[in-house]
Amino acid sequence: MAALDHARGDAASPASLLDDLSTRGMIHDATDLDELRARLAQGTTGIYIGFDPTADSLHVGHLVGQLLLRRFQVAGHRPFALAGGATGMIGDPGGRSAERNLLDADTLGHNLERIERQLTTLLDFEPGPCQATLVNNAEWTTDITMLEFLRDVGKYVTVNQMIAKDSVRSRIQSEHGISYTEFSYMLLQANDFRHLHDAHGVEIQAGASDQWGNIVAGVDLIRRRSGATVHGLTHPLVTKSDGSKFGKSVDGAVWLDRDKTSPYKFWQFWRQSDDAMVGTYLMMLSMRPVEEILATLDAHEADPGRAGAQRALADELTTMVHGAPSASAAREAADLLFAGDPTTASLDAVQTLFEEIPSSTLAPGTLEGTVATLVAVGLATSNGDARRNLAQRAYHANGHPIDEETDLARVPLLHDRYLLLRKGRKVHHLVEIFS
């Protein structure tokens, strides 16, 4: 993975990894940072984070966890990305005011297949001492009998510990209560940590701050069963400027699947980050060294109108998730709409726009009437409206101002196929001409 090789050149060493995470604001809770620091200094160990397939795509809120695994891999450790084929059948009660709807087997299987692909994009799975591993907790959970689970797991976890978890306690006190099914989720996650520790030598479980109770349960289970010392680490939840977290249940969720959120919309999401939050996002999500990020933020503060910090964030994250060609096309398409010269745009950028803005496909002969064309594509409500706006020079075709005398059929097409029409500064329509 070329991007990961490049990141290794600027990676924090194992000894300084925790300092780097702390500087970035990425440590929320930890079992014992001094003990963890000492363990990392001894050499390679395993770390895991779980991702439940409650939807058919991960979203931007999952990126911090995925990239935390990547940071540990870059620093010389073995990342394990866990797809929750078993826990996804139950659902974590954390962050919920009511019981989740349980997924049927077909939906769960579909979701699992989709997110497993996404979990492999940001880590290096090439053979080596730091090779990433994708695991599915259904592999070691499905065949356990209830008696085995109660004896081997339940015996070591007290009900007092379970109800002390904030999300469980709040559900118990709510009008909906909590089912035994969701109440047991903590035990399943604790058993995941035990299995990965026994089978793969994983000594660290990480996750978002709302996972702290589940993570501590796993640490305690391993200690009580085997006496081994393992570690828990959480990062803050990624939030919007209003404090709400990114998530799939919120309207306008931004997904990692390009079929659900296109690379262009993904790039635009980060480009439109609030000035108050862009520094936080860069620190938590960028793989660039802290010094480079601070330099970017200083430059942004000196000239915020250029949105340099937002553009750097959008470029890097879109490249990581969707690849450099998609990031370049998204950036160029955005510039094309708001500032760029259409005649210099690449074909990829124009084709990206065709999927993102109002567009249509017309035969060459339909362009002979400028007024009629503007009405047909929705840039005017009537012939009179079109003529008034043409008289005011409100329209452009492929970057050139047009009037009622302009013959659109004679305007040079972009890449011999496209005509980008603009009304004012922000209203666009892209026409594909076919012969």
N, C-alpha and C positions, 0 to 999 in steps of 0.2 A: 504494500500500500504506500504509494509515493507520498501522499499527504502526511502519513504517520511517520515515515522516514524523515521528512522535513521537520516535523514537530520534534523529533528526538534531538535534533541539533540544538534546540532551544529549551529542552526539557529541564525541569527541576530535578536535581539529584534526589535519591531516596531520602537523604538526610534533610534536605530543604523542602521536600514536597509539602509537608504540613505547614511550613512557614508560608509557602506560596499560596496554598489554599486559604490560609488565614488572611493573608493580604488581600486576596480576591473576595473576601467576605463569604467564603463557601463552607465554613464550619459553623454549624448551629449547636449541635450537641456531640459529645464524645464520651465514651466510657472512662477512659483515662488517657489523655493526650501524651503524657510523659511515657507511659508504658507502650503506647502505640509508636511513638517516635523511636524508642529503643528497639522495638521489634522490626521496624522498617530498616533501621540501620544494620541489622544483622544479615539482611539479604532478601531475596525474592519470597513473596508469600502470595496467597490468593485472596481476592476480594470479589464479592458478588453484590448485585442489585437485582431485585425482581421487578418484572413488568407484567401485570395481569392483562389478559386479552379480553377486556370488557368491551372493546370496540374493535373494528377491523383496521385501525391505524393508531399508532402513537401520535401524540400531539406535541406542540412546542414546549409544553410543561415538562415533558420527559427528557428534554435535551440535556438539562443539567446533570441528571443521573447518568445518561449515556456518556457524556463527556467527562464526568468524574471517573468512570471506568477507564476511559482513554488516557486521562492524566496519570492514573496509577500504572497503566501499561507502559506509557512513555518513560515513566520513572523506574521501570524494571520489574514490575509485578505482573501477576497473572489475573486478568479480568474474566469473570464468569457472568454472562448475561443470562438471567433466568426468565424464561417465559412461563407464566403461571397457568399451565394446563389444568392443574388441580385447584389451586386457590382461585382461579378465575371462575370455577364452578360455584364458588361460595360468595365471594365479594367481601372486600374489606369494609367494615362499618365506618371507618374513619372518614370524616368529612361529610357524612350522610345524616340526614334527619329522619329518614325512614328506610325501611328494608329495600334492598335492591331487588329488581326482577331477575330471577335466575335465567341464565341462557340455556337454550336447548343444545344438545350435543353437536348438531350440524353447524349452528351459528358459532359455537365456541371453537370448533375445529377450523372453520373458515377464518375467524379472527386470529387464531393462533398461527396459522400458516402465513398470514399477512404480516403480523408484527415480528415473527421470527426473521423474515427477510429484512425488515428495517433495523433489527438489532445487530445485523452483521455489517452494516454499512460504515460504521464509525470506529470499528476495532480491527486489529490485524489478526487474521486467523492463520497466517502462514506458520508452518512448524518452527518451533524455537522455544527458548526458555520462558518467554513471555507470551506465548501463544494464547489468544483468546479462545474461550469455550462457550458454546451456546448449550444450555441445558433446559429441560422441561420437567417441572416437579411432578407431573403426572407419572413419570417413569418410576419414581420410588414411592409414590403415594397411593396410586390406584389400587394396588393389590394388598395393602395393609388392611387387616381385619379390625373391627372396632375394638375387640378385646386387646389385640396387640397394641393399638394406638393408645388406649387408656393405660395399659401397663407400661409401655416404653416412653410415652410422652406425658400423658396427663398426670401421672404419679409425681412428676417433678415440678409441676407448675401449680401454684396455689390460686384458688378463686380470689383471694384477697389481692394478689398481684394483678389478676386479670381485670377486676372491676376498678382498680386504681387508675387504669388508662383513661385519659380524658374522654376520648370518643366513646368508649363503652359506658362510662359513668353518665355522660350526657344523654345517651340513648336510653339507659335504664330509667332515668328521671323524666324522659319525654313521654308524651301521650301515646306514642307508637310502641315504646319499649324496644327490646332487641330479642331476636330469635336465638335459640341455641345454636343454629347454623352459623350465623354471623359472629356470635360470641366465641365460637371455636376457631375463628380465622387465625387468631394469634397463635394458637397451638400448631396449626399447619405451617405457618411461617417460621416458627421456632424450629420445627422439625426439618424444614428445608436447610436451615443453617447447620443443624446437627449432621444431616446427611452430607452436605458439601464439605464440612470439616472432616468427617470420617473418611469419605471417599476421595476427596481431592486436596485435602490439606488447606482448605479455605479458612483463613483466620480473621477476616474482616467482613462484616456486613454493613453496607451503606444504604442510604436512601434519603428521601425527603424528610423534613422535620416532623411531619405527621405520622411517620413510621417509627418514631422513637420507641414507643411502648412495645411494638412487635419485635423490634431489633433487640431490646434489652431482654425480652423473654427468651430469645434464642441464645444470647450470651449466657444467661442464667441456666438454661437447660443443659448446655454443653458443660458448664462448670459443675453442675450437680451430678451429671451422669459420669463424666470422665475426669473431672478435676482440671481440665485444660483451661488455659487463659486465652480468650479470644476477644475481639474488639468490635465496637459499634461506633458508627460515625454518621451524622446526618448533615445535610446541607439545607439552607433556607429554601422555602418554596419560592418559585419565580412568580412575581405578581405584576399586575398592571399598575399604572400610576395611581389608580383609585384604591389600591390595596387588594383587589380581587385577584384570585389566582387563575392562571391559564388552565383550562380544562375542557374536556369534551362535552360536558353538560351545559356549558355557557354558549349562548348564541354567538355565532361568528368564530367558533373554535378554528385554530390554524393547525392543520394536520401535516404529518410528515409524508403522507402518501400523495404523490403528485396528481393522482386522479381525483382526490378530494380537495386539495389546495394546490393549485398550479404553482410551478416555480416562480412565475411572475407575481402572483398574489403573495407567495411566501416572502419574496424579496421586498415587496412593497410593505408588508407587515412590519418588517424590521426597519425599513427606511422611514416609516412614519412613527417610530418610537418617540415618546415624549423626551424632551431634553432632560427632564428630571430623572429619567430612568435609564437613559442610554449608557451612562457610565457603569451602572450596576450590571446591565446586560453584557456589556463588553467584558467586564471583570469575570463574570460567572460563566460566560459561554465562549469567549474567544480563547483559542489555543496560543495566541501570541504572548510573548513575555510581558510582564506587567509594565516594564519600562516603556515598551512600544505603545501599550494602551494608554498610559499616562500622557505620552507625547501626542497621541491622537486626540485625547480629550483637551489638552492645552490648546492645540490648533483649532479645535472646534469652538472652544470658549472665546478665542480671539476673533473668530469669524463664523458665528453660528448659522448664518444664512446659507452657507455652503453645505450644511448638514454633513460635514465630513465624518463625524463619529457614526451617524446613522448609516451612511453609505458603506463605511468600512465594516460595520456589523452585518449589514444585509449581504454584502459581497462574500464575507467569510462563511456565514452560516448557510447561505444558499449553495455555495461551492461544496461545503461538507455534506449537505443532505442530498443535493440534486446533481452535483458535478459542475465543473468549471464552465462547460459550454452553456448549460442552462442558466447559470448565474450571469454570464456575460450577455446572453440574449435578453434576460430579464432587465438587467441594468440598462442596456442599450434601448430596449423598448420603452422603458420609463423615461429615459432622456429624450427619446424621440417625441413623446407626447408633450413634454413640458418645456423642452428647450432646444432639442436637437434639430438638425437639418435632415428631413426625410430622404433627400437624394443621396445621402452618404450612408444610410442605414443598411445593415447586412440583411440578407434574406432571412436568417434565423430570427432577427429582431422583428421584422415585418410579420413573419408568420406567427410569432408569439403574440403580437398585437391582434392579429386576426381572431385569435381565440379569446381575447380578453376584453375587447371593446366592441360596441355595436358594429356589425359587419354584414355584408351581403355579397352575393355573387351575381354579376350582370353580364349580359352579352354586349359586345362593343357597340352595336347600333343604338342601344338605349342611352348612350351618353351624349347624343346629339343635342338634346335640349337641357341646358344648364338648370333652368328653373324647375323643370319637371323632375330632373334627377335629384335635386335638393329636397323636393317634396317627397319623392319616392323613398329616399333613404331616411326620412324623418328629421332632417336638419331644418325643415321649414314646415309650418302648419298649413300653408296654402301658397298658391302662386304669388299672391300679393305680399305675403310675409317674406317669401324668398326674394322678391324684387326689392323690397324695402331694405333688407339686410345686404343684398348685393350692392345697392346704391351707397350704403354706408361702409362698404369694403370690409364686411364682417366675416367673409368666407375666404378660406385658402384651400388650394388643391396642390398636394405634394409640396407644400411650403410656399407657394406663390399666391399672392392675392388675386382674386378673380372678380369679374363683374358680369353683367348680363350678356355682354358680348363675347365672353370667353367660350370657346368651343372645347368642352371637356374631352372630347374625343382626340383632340390634338395635344393635350397635356402629356408630356413624357411619363410613362408609367414606371413605377418602382419595380425593378427587376422584371420589366416587361409584363407585369401582371397586376400591379396594385395601384390604386388611387386613394390616397389618404386625404379625406375632406375634413376641414376644421371650421367650426363656427365659434367666433370669439377666441378665447384662450383655452377653454377647457372642454369643449364639446367636440367629439370626433366621431367619424364613421369611416371604416375602411372597406373599400370596394375591391373585390377580386374580379378581374375581367377575364372571361374565358372566350375562346374562339371556337 
